[in-house]
Amino acid sequence: MAKQLSQREMDYPDKLLEYLNGFRFSKVIFSACELGVFDLLLTSQEPLSAQQVAQELSASADGMERLMDTLVGLQILDVETTNATALYSNTDLASRYLAKGSPRSLWNMIIYFSQSLYPLWSGLGDTVRAGKNQNEKNFGIPTEDVFHAIFRTEEEMVKFLGLMDSTWAMDGLHIVRAFDLSCFQKVVDVGGCTGALAREVAKAYPSSSVTVFDLPQTVEMVQKHFARDDTVMFQPGDFFTDDIPPADLYILARIIHDWPEEKGLKLLKKIYDTCKTGGGVLLVEALLLENRRGPVLAQVFSLNMMIQTEGRERHPSDYIQMLNKVGFLNVQVSRTEKTYDAILALK
Ligand SMILES: C[S@@+](CC[C@H](N)C(=O)[O-])C[C@H]1O[C@@H](n2cnc3c(N)ncnc32)[C@H](O)[C@@H]1O
């Protein structure tokens, strides 16, 4: 049953108004990131006036003052008024997550949201009407050629890889702790992208060897733009057409959700056939609630999957059914209460 509204909520729809203005709040944060506001306040060592920030960042003083005041309203910046001058500084949240150089920075995520997803989401109505991505109309790329559209230019590809990369500094720990994976010696992260999650696995289980298996063009771009250390190995290949390297544990993080059921089953069957007996597969996805009531972020992601891919977010029961269908047993679901959840299944 839906929650009954209180008289107060009936008289004034605060929550609804906040949702309706959500796109403006997002764009305020995106623009401040793109203009470099949080980086400047982080490095300045002292609070700055809107005029000083505007001058440093080649912006108008009036525009910058309104932008920074809105960020104060959003509790992302702090302000103190001294001798009639408003002086702004980062909150801890801004320094930790919004400044570009911070190890936990969401900067890459924000850039992808602002420059790639924001324009695509303006066509949500068309996508819902058609029931499929609009890649043909938008980019002249066939609906099913999903990664050709996402990787349509080197710039788009690097932004997407940055988005993928930025998740795991925040969520990786919750995933690697969801199950005890210490019995798996050889781990392959299928479609492991920049290796951000693979590195968290290698850190948590130092006696395991971890390999990222991803498309040759992805591995090439990762090595060109995201090269870091050699804690994980990279092996190029196509998981639909090439052999997948042997392993005890296969990680599939945000992979099955990219594809319609038949392609997801094809990939899971291939992994089942390659997997050693006693080995397993770890699915990492945003799980929908069985009763359809949330989590709202997973529901939004499912719309995003329709906008960008041929896939969808699924309920635990959908994944359990798919895993059982290809032969995996002992399926365990771990809800992390964060954005991404984990499902472990054994052969
Ligand atoms: C949505 S991203 C997920 C990346 C990573 N697992 C994560 O969660 O951060 C999908 C990944 O699958 C890779 N990919 C797509 N099609 C592939 C294929 N046919 N073979 C191998 N990798 C593929 C992409 O290059 C990309 O790195």
The ligand as a Tripos MOL2 file, in Angstrom:
@<TRIPOS>MOLECULE
LIG
   27    29     1     0     0
SMALL
NO_CHARGES

@<TRIPOS>ATOM
      1 C1         28.8900   -1.0560  -18.2870 C.3       1 LIG1
      2 S1         30.5940   -1.3100  -18.4740 S.3       1 LIG1
      3 C2         30.9910   -2.1060  -16.9310 C.3       1 LIG1
      4 C3         32.4470   -1.9660  -16.5870 C.3       1 LIG1
      5 C4         32.8940   -2.5800  -15.2680 C.3       1 LIG1
      6 N1         32.5480   -3.9680  -15.1450 N.3       1 LIG1
      7 C5         32.3570   -1.7660  -14.1140 C.2       1 LIG1
      8 O1         31.3750   -2.1890  -13.4750 O.co2     1 LIG1
      9 O2         32.9200   -0.7100  -13.8230 O.co2     1 LIG1
     10 C6         30.6660   -2.5930  -19.6470 C.3       1 LIG1
     11 C7         32.0590   -3.0850  -19.9960 C.3       1 LIG1
     12 O3         31.9200   -4.2160  -20.8600 O.3       1 LIG1
     13 C8         32.8650   -4.1150  -21.8910 C.3       1 LIG1
     14 N2         32.3320   -4.8790  -23.0400 N.ar      1 LIG1
     15 C9         31.2580   -4.5970  -23.7930 C.ar      1 LIG1
     16 N3         31.0780   -5.5410  -24.7270 N.ar      1 LIG1
     17 C10        32.0620   -6.4440  -24.5520 C.ar      1 LIG1
     18 C11        32.4150   -7.6550  -25.2300 C.ar      1 LIG1
     19 N4         31.6980   -8.1000  -26.2500 N.pl3     1 LIG1
     20 N5         33.4980   -8.3350  -24.7830 N.ar      1 LIG1
     21 C12        34.2330   -7.8820  -23.7330 C.ar      1 LIG1
     22 N6         33.9420   -6.7470  -23.0520 N.ar      1 LIG1
     23 C13        32.8660   -6.0360  -23.4710 C.ar      1 LIG1
     24 C14        32.9910   -2.6280  -22.1520 C.3       1 LIG1
     25 O4         34.2000   -2.3300  -22.8200 O.3       1 LIG1
     26 C15        32.9230   -2.0820  -20.7350 C.3       1 LIG1
     27 O5         34.1850   -2.0270  -20.1510 O.3       1 LIG1
@<TRIPOS>BOND
     1     1     2 1
     2     2     3 1
     3     2    10 1
     4     3     4 1
     5     4     5 1
     6     5     6 1
     7     5     7 1
     8     7     8 2
     9     7     9 1
    10    10    11 1
    11    11    12 1
    12    11    26 1
    13    12    13 1
    14    13    14 1
    15    13    24 1
    16    14    15 ar
    17    14    23 ar
    18    15    16 ar
    19    16    17 ar
    20    17    18 ar
    21    17    23 ar
    22    18    19 1
    23    18    20 ar
    24    20    21 ar
    25    21    22 ar
    26    22    23 ar
    27    24    25 1
    28    24    26 1
    29    26    27 1
@<TRIPOS>SUBSTRUCTURE
     1 LIG1         1 GROUP 0 **** ****
